[in-house]
Amino acid sequence: MHEEPIDPFNGDPADPAAGLDDLTEDAENEPLTEAERQDVLEDLSDLEIYQALLSPTGIRGLVIECEDCHEPHYFDWDLLRGNLRHLLTSGRPRVHEPAYDPDPDHYVTWEYARGYADGVHDTLTEGTDEDQQK
């Protein structure tokens, strides 16, 4: 008699959980390249700016179109920050962890956040440029 349930996919080449063993093996985990690492660090830096600018307007995080499932995933600021830090330390992204039952009106894309930050920067430096020309 078995104490554990028998795996109905044991030995089946189409086992849907077959790839899960690979996720725990650190031997195959390749570290990020220096360029990838720099990109993640820049994303973390940008994320801080976006949160500081957009949180006061009611924005709770960013929405990212998932390349795997082609669905929008909504990430709160802290969750996205944690995912990026995990990527830095482990070299691989976390499994999908989008926010639970998000209100899409409270999330923006990276592109929107970048444009918003650029607009704020341009507005703040406009007066400085005009003052220097006088």
N, C-alpha and C positions, 0 to 999 in steps of 0.2 A: 504494500500500500504506500502511495506517495503522500508525503506531507504537503508538498507544494502542488499547485495545479500543473497539469501537463501542458507544455507549449504546443498548441495545435499547428504551429508553423515550423516546428523543429525539423531541420533538414530541407525545408522547402526553399528553392532558389528565389521564389517570389515573396519571401518573408518581408512584410512591411517594416519590421523593426530591425532588419539586418544591418542597416547603416548606423544604428544607434551605438553599437560597440565602438565604432571609429571615433565618436565624439569624446570618449573618455580617454583615448590613447594619446598621451602627450608626445609620444615618439614621432608621430607624423605631423605635429604642430610646427609649422614653419613660422619664425618670427617675421614681423613686418619689415619691409625694406625701409631704408632711411627716408625715402621719398613718401612712402605710405605713412610712416610714423609722423613725418612733418605735416602731412595733410590732416591727420587726426588731431594733432596738437593745434593746428589752425582752426579746425572745426570746434574744438573745445573753447578756444579764445573767442571765436565768433559767437558761439552759443551764449557766453557770458554777456556779451554786448546786446545780443538780441533779447535775452531775458530782461536785462536792465531797462531796455527801451520799450518792450512790448508788454511786459507784465502789468504795468500801471494802466494799460488800455484794456485789460481783461483777457489778453491772450495767455493761454495756459501752457502752450508748447508748440511743437511743430508736427506737421503731417508729412509723411514720406510715402511715396508710391513704391510698394514692395516689388522688387524685380522678380521674385519667385512666384508670388500669387497674384500679382497685378491688382492688388487691393490697396486702398489707402490705410496706413497705420498711423495712429495718433499717439505721440509721445509727449508726456509731460516733461518739463525742463529737467527735473532731477533724474527721471528714468533715462532720458536721452544722454545726459551727462554720464550717468553710471555705465551705460552701454558703451560709450566712447572710451571711458577709462578702462573698462574690461577689455576692449579691443587692443588698447595700448599694452596692457600687461600680459594678455594671453595670446594675442596674435590672431584671434578669431572672434567673429561677432557672436553675440548672445542669440539664443533662440528667440523668435518673435515674442515680444512682451509689450504689446501696445496697451495704452490706457484702456480701462474698462468703461464701456458705454459712454464714450466721449461725445460732447456736443461739438460738431464740426465748426460751428461759428467761433469757437474759442481756440482754434488752431490755424496756423498759417504755414505755407511752404518755406523751405530754405530760401528760395528765390525771392519771395515776398519779404521775408525778414531781412535779407541782404539789401534789397532795394529800399526798404524803410530805413535801415541804418545808414545807407549811402545818402538818402534824402536828408536825414537829420544832420549828418556830417556836413553836407553841402550848405544847408541852411545856416549852420553855426559858423562856417568859414566864410560865407558870403560877406558879412559885415567886415571881417578882418581883411579880405581882399580889397574892398572898396576903401577902407581906411588907409591901406598901404599905398594906394594909387594917388591919393590926394596930396 
